[in-house]
Amino acid sequence: MIDAKQIRAARALLRWSQEDLAERSGISLQTIKNTENERSMPHATSINAIQGCFENSGVEFLDRSGTRMRGDVVRIYQGADALHQFWDELYATMSEDGGGEYMAFGLEEKKFWDFDAKSTDQYVSRVKSHGKIKCRALIVEGDKNQPSPHIQYRALSDEYFSSVPFYVFKNKLGLIVWGEETNIIVIDNAILAEAYKKQFTALWSIARQII
């Protein structure tokens, strides 16, 4: 479990205010202030939420109260909680610097709701409340399932479509491999993210606009 010194250090590395951390982690500002000032130690679930928020933004916690930024890192989310973990990382990353746009290719939204309706609905609600996170998504022609208000959709013919979706968000690439044991792979690598962004942009230019 991380300590107050590591929380202060992690905020400094990310250049976050206490208010930023409160917004991103979902923990109250007063709890964060009390923790950093070592006035009180919050419940383990709160500490875990703060730690997860930092780790999703590239912070690594070491022994003896050490804290550092990770280099290129690959994370694999598996099992029933995989999508929940991915949504948390996507939201935390996109919340940095006030929001922005991410890209999603191969989107079949029904699969997300079928796999984990609760966390998917929570993610969409969080993004809607944030107001400054947007998405461009490529779906297959004929897919009428377009439930997410923050997404601008375009449709591709089947020959260009793949059932393995990818997400490009900031300097990260996310790949979703559906199956009996779904795997979601997130890679922190700016060069790789940029390569997939160019691929997405090329496909976006030939996709059909959906009115």
Stockholm file with secondary structure:
# STOCKHOLM 1.0

chainA/1-211         MIDAKQIRAARALLRWSQEDLAERSGISLQTIKNTENERSMPHATSINAIQGCFENSGVEFLDRSGTRMRGDVVRIYQGADALHQFWDELYATMSEDGGGEYMAFGLEEKKFWDFDAKSTDQYVSRVKSHGKIKCRALIVEGDKNQPSPHIQYRALSDEYFSSVPFYVFKNKLGLIVWGEETNIIVIDNAILAEAYKKQFTALWSIARQII
#=GR chainA/1-211 SS CCCHHHHHHHHHHHTCCHHHHHHHHCCCHHHHHHHHTTSCCCCHHHHHHHHHHHHHTTEEECSTTCEEECCSCEEEEESTTHHHHHHHHHHHHHHGGGCEEEEEESCCHHHHHHHHHHHHHHHHHHHHHHCCEEEEEEEETTCCCCCCTTEEEEEECGGGCCSSCEEEETTEEEEEECSTTCEEEEEECHHHHHHHHHHHHHHHHHSEECC
#=GC SS_cons         CCCHHHHHHHHHHHTCCHHHHHHHHCCCHHHHHHHHTTSCCCCHHHHHHHHHHHHHTTEEECSTTCEEECCSCEEEEESTTHHHHHHHHHHHHHHGGGCEEEEEESCCHHHHHHHHHHHHHHHHHHHHHHCCEEEEEEEETTCCCCCCTTEEEEEECGGGCCSSCEEEETTEEEEEECSTTCEEEEEECHHHHHHHHHHHHHHHHHSEECC
//
